[in-house]
């Protein structure tokens, strides 16, 4: 099989009102009425955007509705960009034998009424944390946040949760990080650090330190990552960008 041959096929089961996907190499099938779930199943099975057949009526099959096609392909694109970004981050190694940096970024409602929306942390050792809050006040969001941040939420299934759960999971993640080499929470905006403290209800766990690295990020590498992975204004993608751009 060449790198352009189809890897999967998706048709629409009209009587059942669902999508049916088939991995061509194995014959394995999956059925769902959710195009995003179909995309995630296909991706996990090895199918990538541009290599999923969705035949039309001229081929004797009922084609998936246009909206489902768009949603399925968009989700495959998102998953592909995430995979590509993770591969780049995995190539990063700690810059110092004495400490490991963990780059953090947050999204929040507004400067005037600041409530945490999401948080992403990316370590030089490959560890990552990401969570979205479900109970922030959307009325507190600025127009910019409504147009540029909220539409990028929901890309990671299972990572949206109430604030209390986010606090617990973030605390546990931070406390599980080894303290040798010394873990350093790195940010390019001090407000990100303040939101981390707010999220965990106090200071960082014992053994952690923190630093502002805004003057140590390579602007060209940062811009290149954002342009390739559409990462700006998403906490995890922005944290990955900073991890890659640090010099």
N, C-alpha and C positions, 0 to 999 in steps of 0.2 A: 504493500500500500504506500502510495506517495504521500507527501505532506499536504496534498490538496484534495485527496480523495475523501468522500463523505465518511463520517464516523458513526452517524446515527440518523434516524429518520423519525419524524413526528407527524402523525396524522390526527385528524379530529374524529372522534367517535360520536356522531350526531345523536343517535338514540340515547346514549348515556351522558351526553353533554360533558365530555371530558377529552383531554389530550392523551394520546398513547404514544410513548416513545420506545424505540427499539435500538439497541446498540448493534450495529451491523456485524461486528466481529464475533459476538457471542450469542446473539439472538435474544439476549435478556431484554425484558420489557418492563415498563412502568406506566401506570395510568394515574392521572390526577386532573382536577379541574382548575388547578393553580399553575399558571405558566411559570411563575418564579420557582416553585418547587420542582417543576419539570426541568428547568434550566439547572438547578442545583444538583438534581439527580444525574442529568446528562454529564455535567462537569465532573462530578465525582467518579463517573464511569469512564472518563477520559475523553469525552467529546468537547470540542472547542468551537468558539464562534466562527462562523463561516464554513463549518464542516458538518452542519446539521441540515439534512434534507427536509423541506416542508413542501410536498408536492401540491399541485393545484388540480382543479377538476379535470383538466385535459389529460391527466395521467391516471384517471379512474379512481382517485381518492378524494375525499372531502378535505379540503385544505383547512388548517386551523384558522379561526377568525383573525382578521388583521390586527386587532388589539392584542390578542394572545401572541401573535408572531412578534410584534414590537416588544412586548413585555419580556418574552422569552429571550429574544436576542439581546436586549438591553442588559438583562441579568447575566447572560453569558459574557458579555463585554466586561461588566463589572468584575466578575469572578476572574476573568483573564488578567485584568489589570492588577487585581489583588495578588494573584499568583506571581506575576512578573515583579511586582514591588517586593514581595517577600523574598524572592530569589536574590534581589539586589541587596536587601538588608542582611541576608544570611552570609553575604560575603564580607561583612564588616567584622572586624576583630577589635577587642578592647585596645585603646591607644596607649594604655599604661598597664604595667604588670601589677600596680598597687591599687588600682580602682577600676570599677566598671560603671560607665555612665548609662543612665536610663533616661531617655529623652521623653518629656511629657508635653502634651498639648491638650487644651480644653476648648470647648465651645460653650458659650453662655448667652443668656437672654439679651442683656444690654449692659452698658456701663452704668446707667442710672439705676437700674433694678437688676442687679447681677445675681442670676441663679444658674447653677451648673446645668448644662444640657448633656454634655458627653465628655469623656476623658479617654485619651489614648496614651499608652506608655510603651516605648520600644527600647529594648536594651541592646548594648553592643554584643551581648552574648546570645542574642536571638530570642530572648523571652519577650512576650508581648502581653499587654492587658488592654482591653477595650470594653467600655460599657456606656450605654445611653440611659438617661433618666426618663421615665415615663410620666412623672408627676410634677414637672416644672410648669409654671404658669405661662401658657402660650401668649396670653395678653401682655406679658411683660417683655416680649420679644420686640426688638427694634425692627424696622422695615428691612434693613439689611439682613438680619438674621432670618427673617421670614422668607426672604427671596433666595438667600445664598447658603444657608446652613440647614434649615429644616428639611429641605427637599433631598438632602444627602443622607439623612438618617435611614435606618432600617436595612442597611446592606449586610448586616451580620446577624443571621437568625439566632435567637436565644440571648442576645446581648442587650436587650432593652428591659429595664427593670425599675421598680420603685427606688427612691433615694435610700431607704433603709437597707435594701438588699445590696445596692451599689456600695454603700459604706462598708458593709460586712465583707463583700468580695474583694474590695480594694485593700482593706486592712490585711486580710489574709494573704493576698498576693504579695504585698510589700513585706510582710513578716516572714514569708517563705523564701525570700531572696537571701542567698548566703552573704554574710558580712565580711568575708574575705574572698577575693579582693573587696575593698570598701565600696559599697554601692553609693552612687552619687545621682541624685535627681537633678536633671539638667533641663533648663527651660530658656526660652528667648523673651519671655514676658513675665514679670514678677507676679502678675495677677494669676498666672497658671499655678504657681506654687501656692498662693493664698487659697485658691479653689481646691487644691489637693488637701491642704490642712482642714479646710471647711468640710470636705467630703469625708475625711476619716475622723473628724471631731477632735483634732489636736495635732501635735507634732508628729514628724516622721518616726517610725520605729527606731529603737536603739541600734546604733551602728551605721545609720544613714547620715549623709550630709547632702547639701544642695548647692547649686551654683547657677548663675546666669551666664549663658553662653551666647548671648545675642551678638557679641562682637567676634565670635569664632565660627560663624557659619559662612561657607562659601556661597556667595550669591548666585554664581553661574550654575553650580551643582544643584542648588535649591530650585532655581527656576527650571532647570532641565527635568528634574524629577516631577515637579508639579505639572509641567506641560505634558509629560509622557503618561502620567498616571491620574491626571485630573484630581489631584489630592487636596487642593487648597480649600480651606474651610470645612474639613472633616478631621476630627481630632486624631484618629489613628493615622491617616495618610499624612497629615502635617507632622506628626511625631516621627514617622518614618523618614520624611523629607529632611528633618533636622538631623536625624541620626546619620543619614548619608552625607549631608552637607557639612558636618562638623569637621574642623581641621585643627 
